[in-house]
Amino acid sequence: MSGGVDSSVAALLLQQQGHDIVGAYMKNWINEDNVIGHCPWMQDIEDARAVCDRLRIEFRVVNLMAEYRERVVAYLLDGYARGLTPNPDIMCNREIKFGVFRGWARENGFGAVATGHYARRVEAPGGSFALLEGADKNKDQSYFLALLNQAQLADARFPIGDIPKPELRRLARAAGLPTADKKDSQGICFIGEVKMQDFLRTYVPDAPGRIVRANDGRELGQHRGLHYYTLGQRKGIGVPSNTDHEAYVVVGKRAADNALLVAFDHPDAPGLFQREVRVQALSWIGEEISTPRTLEGRVRYRDPRVALDFIPEDGGIALIKFHEPQRGLAAGQILAFYDGEKLLGGAIYS
């Protein structure tokens, strides 16, 4: 339980279904240096405890700080230091919620781990399980579960996957849950409402360099470090638009001379749109796809599914050919594979 309304209602529904449940807060980060903005972990714990008191169920705080630093924070900082754009939320789900925490739950006699994700777990032929998008397409979070495996999904439960968000808040109010009107968190997974820029500024040293126009090599200014920027970014670059009010957009990072490459935000901007990419670290929820197929993919959270040709290669790599060019695909981010509403798995942009 995160202290938010989604996991609160997940607990409520499980209790109403007759399950014997315990509420648990994963204590992953306490911002002990108090240097990266608002990190409301103490309030989140108290909110989760208050929900459990209301439901009259046991509440526990599970300290996973060491594992979180090792498996998520180190991955995040290493990726940004190497010029990538990693996704801590997806890694948190695979390594912490359904990794270390799932292991803790099994060791302590629990049969499953339930979360407040907007996704649906259904039984598939042969006793396996499939993962579908949440019924509320405005809140669907299946993308963040793209790197789970079958064993993890077998132990997972998503009680709110069939419920629209307005109905969920109505259920929370009707049950008198203290989190019924609590604002949704927009922060890093189980850290809180911390801006990524503040997080990086604290833990990755600045490495200033030139901002260069990709078309002609003209120097436009200075950046504070390539790790502060990602492909497709328009705001906060630090160079003004031209007299025609055309905005610059990040189209590349050149590690050789630490240059940030920008261009005007046009469909023909060099490097901004890609029709082909390679992905690595392929991960499948069910059966591995080992032959070329036409699938759908979600190139980032909130984007619609798009058609693509999946062409596997040796060494856990695949060539992806999009039927339509895609904008701002950043190395280190996640491509999620779908067959309609069914999530098949995911991979990392090379």
C-alpha positions in Angstrom: 0.0 0.0 0.0 1.5 3.3 -1.1 -0.8 5.6 0.9 -2.8 6.5 -2.2 -6.4 5.9 -3.1 -5.8 3.2 -5.7 -4.0 0.7 -3.4 -6.5 1.7 -0.6 -9.5 0.5 -2.8 -7.5 -2.6 -3.9 -7.4 -3.6 -0.2 -11.1 -2.7 0.3 -12.2 -4.9 -2.6 -10.0 -7.8 -1.5 -11.5 -7.6 1.9 -15.1 -7.5 0.5 -14.3 -10.6 -1.5 -13.4 -12.4 1.7 -9.6 -12.6 1.4 -7.4 -12.6 4.5 -5.2 -9.6 3.8 -2.5 -7.5 5.4 -1.6 -4.0 4.3 2.2 -3.4 3.7 4.1 -0.2 2.9 7.4 -0.7 1.1 9.8 1.7 2.7 12.2 2.3 -0.2 13.4 5.9 0.3 13.4 8.4 3.1 15.3 11.3 1.5 17.5 11.4 4.5 19.6 14.3 3.1 16.4 16.4 2.5 18.0 17.7 -0.7 15.7 16.6 -3.5 12.4 18.3 -2.8 9.2 17.1 -1.2 9.4 13.4 -0.4 6.3 12.7 1.7 7.1 9.1 2.8 6.0 9.7 6.5 2.6 11.1 5.4 2.2 8.2 3.0 2.9 5.7 5.8 0.4 7.4 8.0 -2.3 7.5 5.2 -1.7 3.8 4.5 -2.0 3.0 8.2 -5.1 5.0 8.5 -6.7 3.0 5.7 -5.8 -0.2 7.4 -7.2 1.0 10.7 -10.5 1.9 8.9 -10.6 -1.6 7.3 -9.5 -3.2 10.6 -6.6 -5.1 9.0 -3.0 -5.4 10.1 -0.5 -2.9 8.8 3.3 -3.5 8.3 6.2 -1.3 7.1 8.7 -3.4 5.1 12.1 -1.8 4.9 13.6 -2.4 1.4 15.8 0.7 1.3 19.1 -1.2 0.6 17.6 -3.3 -2.1 15.9 -0.3 -3.7 19.2 1.6 -3.8 21.0 -1.4 -5.3 18.4 -2.4 -7.9 16.6 0.8 -8.9 18.6 3.9 -7.8 21.9 2.5 -9.0 20.3 1.5 -12.3 18.7 4.9 -12.7 21.9 6.9 -12.0 24.1 4.6 -14.0 21.8 5.0 -17.0 21.7 8.7 -16.9 25.4 8.9 -16.4 25.8 6.9 -19.6 23.5 9.2 -21.6 20.4 6.9 -21.4 16.9 7.6 -20.2 16.0 4.8 -17.9 12.5 4.1 -16.5 12.7 3.6 -12.7 8.9 2.8 -12.4 9.1 -0.2 -14.7 12.3 -1.4 -12.9 10.7 -0.9 -9.5 7.9 -3.1 -10.5 10.1 -5.9 -11.8 12.9 -5.7 -9.2 11.1 -4.5 -6.0 7.3 -4.9 -5.9 7.2 -8.2 -7.7 10.9 -9.1 -7.0 12.2 -8.5 -3.5 8.9 -7.7 -1.9 7.2 -10.7 -3.5 10.0 -12.8 -2.1 9.4 -11.3 1.4 5.7 -12.0 1.0 6.3 -15.7 0.1 8.7 -16.1 3.0 6.1 -14.7 5.4 3.4 -17.1 4.3 1.4 -14.9 1.9 -0.1 -16.4 -1.2 -0.1 -13.3 -3.5 0.9 -9.6 -3.8 -1.9 -7.2 -4.7 -1.3 -3.6 -5.9 -3.3 -0.7 -7.1 -2.3 -1.0 -10.8 -4.9 -0.3 -13.5 -4.3 -3.7 -15.3 -6.2 -7.0 -15.5 -4.7 -10.4 -14.8 -6.7 -13.3 -16.5 -6.2 -17.0 -16.6 -4.9 -18.3 -19.9 -5.2 -21.9 -21.4 -2.9 -24.4 -19.7 -2.9 -22.7 -16.3 -0.8 -19.7 -17.2 -1.8 -16.1 -16.9 -2.2 -13.2 -19.3 -2.1 -9.5 -18.6 -4.6 -7.1 -20.2 -4.8 -3.3 -20.2 -6.9 -1.7 -17.5 -10.5 -1.2 -18.3 -10.2 2.6 -17.8 -8.0 3.5 -20.8 -7.3 6.9 -19.3 -5.6 5.2 -16.4 -4.2 2.0 -17.9 -0.9 1.1 -16.3 -0.1 -2.1 -18.1 2.9 -0.4 -19.7 4.7 -0.3 -16.4 4.4 -4.1 -16.0 6.0 -4.9 -19.4 9.1 -6.5 -17.9 7.3 -8.9 -15.5 7.6 -12.7 -16.1 5.1 -15.5 -15.8 6.1 -16.4 -12.3 5.7 -12.9 -11.1 2.4 -12.5 -12.7 1.2 -15.8 -11.2 1.7 -14.2 -7.7 0.2 -10.8 -8.7 -3.3 -9.5 -8.1 -4.8 -6.3 -9.6 -8.2 -5.8 -7.9 -9.0 -2.4 -9.5 -8.2 -3.3 -13.1 -11.9 -3.4 -14.1 -12.9 -0.1 -12.4 -13.0 3.4 -13.9 -11.2 6.0 -11.7 -14.3 8.0 -10.9 -16.0 4.9 -9.7 -13.0 4.0 -7.6 -13.1 7.3 -5.8 -16.8 6.8 -5.2 -16.1 3.4 -3.6 -13.4 5.0 -1.4 -15.8 7.7 -0.2 -18.6 5.3 0.4 -16.3 3.2 2.6 -15.0 6.2 4.4 -11.4 5.7 3.4 -9.1 8.6 4.5 -7.4 8.6 1.0 -10.6 8.9 -1.0 -9.8 12.5 -2.2 -6.0 12.3 -2.0 -4.3 13.6 -5.1 -2.5 11.0 -7.3 1.3 11.0 -6.9 3.3 12.0 -10.0 6.7 11.2 -8.6 9.3 8.5 -8.9 8.2 5.0 -7.9 7.8 4.9 -4.1 10.0 7.9 -3.6 7.3 10.5 -3.9 6.7 13.8 -5.7 10.3 14.3 -6.5 11.3 16.0 -9.8 13.7 13.9 -11.8 15.8 17.0 -12.4 16.2 17.6 -8.7 17.1 13.9 -8.2 19.8 14.0 -10.9 21.2 17.3 -9.7 21.8 15.7 -6.3 23.4 12.5 -7.4 25.0 13.0 -10.8 27.7 15.7 -11.2 27.1 18.4 -13.8 29.1 17.9 -17.0 28.6 21.2 -19.0 29.0 21.1 -22.8 27.9 22.8 -26.0 24.4 23.0 -27.4 24.8 22.5 -31.1 22.3 22.8 -34.0 22.2 19.4 -35.7 21.6 20.8 -39.2 24.7 22.9 -39.5 26.8 22.5 -36.4 26.2 26.0 -35.1 26.8 26.5 -31.4 23.7 27.9 -29.7 24.6 27.8 -26.0 25.8 25.7 -23.1 24.1 22.8 -21.3 24.7 21.6 -17.7 24.9 17.9 -18.5 23.5 15.5 -21.1 21.8 13.6 -18.3 19.3 16.4 -17.9 17.8 16.0 -21.4 16.0 13.4 -23.4 15.1 13.0 -27.0 12.0 14.9 -28.1 12.3 17.4 -25.2 11.2 20.9 -26.0 11.0 22.8 -22.7 13.9 23.7 -20.6 16.6 23.4 -23.2 18.0 26.8 -22.6 18.1 28.2 -26.1 15.5 30.7 -27.4 13.2 30.0 -30.4 13.8 32.0 -33.6 11.9 35.0 -34.8 9.2 32.8 -36.4 8.5 31.3 -33.0 9.8 27.9 -34.0 10.8 25.9 -30.9 14.0 23.9 -30.6 13.8 20.2 -29.7 16.5 17.7 -28.5 17.4 15.4 -31.3 20.5 13.7 -30.0 23.3 13.4 -27.5 26.9 13.2 -28.9 29.1 11.6 -26.3 32.3 12.1 -28.2 32.4 15.8 -27.5 29.6 16.0 -24.9 27.3 18.0 -27.2 23.6 18.3 -27.0 22.1 18.3 -30.5 19.0 20.3 -31.2 16.9 21.2 -34.2 13.7 23.1 -35.0 10.7 20.9 -34.1 9.7 19.8 -37.7 8.9 16.3 -39.0 12.2 16.4 -41.0 14.3 17.3 -37.9 17.4 15.0 -38.1 17.1 12.1 -35.7 13.8 13.2 -34.2 11.6 10.6 -35.9 12.6 6.9 -36.3 11.0 4.2 -38.4 13.5 1.5 -37.3 15.1 0.8 -33.9 16.8 -2.1 -32.2 15.8 -3.2 -28.7 17.6 -5.4 -26.2 16.8 -7.3 -22.9 13.7 -8.8 -24.4 11.3 -10.0 -21.7 8.1 -12.0 -22.2 5.1 -12.5 -19.9 4.1 -15.7 -21.6 5.5 -17.6 -24.6 8.6 -16.1 -26.1 8.2 -14.7 -29.7 11.1 -16.1 -31.7 10.0 -15.6 -35.3 9.1 -12.3 -37.2 5.6 -11.1 -36.4 3.5 -8.0 -36.7 2.6 -6.7 -33.3 1.5 -3.5 -31.6 3.7 -1.5 -29.4 3.4 1.3 -26.9 6.6 3.4 -27.3 6.0 5.2 -24.0 3.4 5.6 -21.3 0.3 7.4 -22.4 1.0 6.9 -26.1 -1.4 4.9 -28.1 -0.5 1.4 -29.4 1.1 1.5 -32.8 1.7 -1.2 -35.4 5.2 -2.6 -35.8 7.1 -5.5 -37.3 9.1 -7.5 -34.7 12.2 -9.2 -36.2 14.2 -11.2 -33.6 18.0 -11.4 -34.0 20.8 -13.2 -32.2 21.8 -12.3 -28.7 18.5 -11.2 -27.2 18.1 -8.3 -29.7 15.3 -7.5 -32.1 14.9 -5.1 -35.0 11.7 -3.1 -34.8 10.2 -1.6 -37.9 7.3 0.8 -37.2 4.6 1.2 -39.8 4.6 4.9 -39.1 7.7 6.9 -37.9 7.8 7.5 -34.1 9.0 10.6 -32.3 11.8 10.9 -29.8 12.7 7.3 -28.9 15.3 7.5 -26.2 17.9 4.8 -25.5 17.2 3.2 -22.2 13.4 3.7 -22.3 10.9 0.8 -22.6 9.0 -0.5 -25.6 6.0 -2.6 -24.5 4.6 -5.2 -26.9 0.9 -5.9 -27.3 -1.6 -8.1 -29.1 -4.7 -5.9 -28.9 -5.3 -5.3 -25.2 -3.0 -8.2 -24.2 0.5 -7.2 -23.0 3.0 -9.6 -24.4 6.2 -8.2 -22.8 8.8 -5.5 -23.4 12.3 -4.5 -24.2 14.7 -1.6 -23.8 15.7 0.7 -26.7 19.3 0.3 -27.6 
